[in-house]
Amino acid sequence: MQDFIKLATTALGTTEETTRKATAGLLELMSKVAPTADFQALVSQLPGAGDLLKAFFPEQAPPPPPPAPPPSAAAAMLDGLGDFVTNAATAVQGTVGAGLALGGLLAQVGFDPHKARQFVVMFVDFARATAGRETVDRVIDAVPGLRQLLP
C-alpha cells in the first residue's frame, strides 16, 4: 500500500497522512459492505492493506464465527422469511448509507469531488493491477456509488 500512497500523494498534491486516511477509510467502508470473502481476498492481495486498516480502525472486528447448524425445515422457512425482510430493509438503508459514507469520507479528508474521483480511480487501477480485476470488481460492485466514480 505504501507504493499506492506515495503515488496518490504526489498525483493529488495531498499529504501522505491525508492519503493514508482516505485509503484506510475506503478499505474500511469496503469491509462493511462487500462480501467478507471478497474483501478478505482483496486485502490479502494488497500488501500492507491489513496493517493500514488496523492502524486507523483498531476495532476492526475479526471475521464472523462459522454459521450454526441448520434448524428444522419449518423453522428454517420462517427464519428465512424473517431474514429476507430484515436483509431487504437493511440493504436499502445500507445502499444509501454506504453511498453517502463514501462521499462524506473523501470530503472529510479534504478531497473535493474532482480529487475524490481521481483518488478512487487511482485506487481501483492500483488494486486491479495488484490483486486482479475479478476480485476488485466484485468488491467495487458491492459498494454503492463507487462504480459511478470510475470511467
ZIDAGI-V587249 format. One record per pair of residues at least 24 apart in sequence whose C-alpha atoms are under 8 Angstrom apart, sorted by the first residue. I is the first residue (numbers start at 1). J is the second residue. If there is no record, write none. Layout:
i->I j->J
i->I j->J
//
This chain:
i->1 j->46
i->1 j->47
i->1 j->48
i->1 j->49
i->1 j->52
i->2 j->48
i->4 j->123
i->4 j->126
i->8 j->119
i->8 j->122
i->12 j->115
i->12 j->118
i->12 j->119
i->18 j->109
i->18 j->110
i->20 j->52
i->21 j->56
i->21 j->109
i->22 j->105
i->22 j->106
i->22 j->109
i->23 j->123
i->24 j->49
i->24 j->52
i->24 j->53
i->24 j->56
i->24 j->57
i->25 j->53
i->25 j->56
i->25 j->105
i->26 j->102
i->26 j->105
i->27 j->53
i->28 j->53
i->28 j->57
i->29 j->98
i->29 j->101
i->29 j->102
i->29 j->143
i->30 j->139
i->30 j->142
i->30 j->143
i->33 j->94
i->33 j->98
i->33 j->142
i->33 j->143
i->34 j->138
i->34 j->139
i->34 j->140
i->34 j->142
i->34 j->143
i->35 j->139
i->35 j->142
i->36 j->63
i->38 j->135
i->38 j->138
i->38 j->139
i->39 j->139
i->41 j->135
i->42 j->127
i->42 j->131
i->42 j->135
i->42 j->136
i->42 j->139
i->45 j->130
i->45 j->131
i->46 j->127
i->46 j->130
i->46 j->131
i->95 j->143
i->95 j->144
i->96 j->144
i->98 j->143
i->98 j->144
i->98 j->145
i->99 j->143
i->99 j->144
i->99 j->145
i->99 j->146
i->102 j->145
i->102 j->146
i->117 j->149
i->117 j->150
i->120 j->146
i->120 j->149
i->120 j->150
i->121 j->149
i->121 j->150
i->121 j->151
//
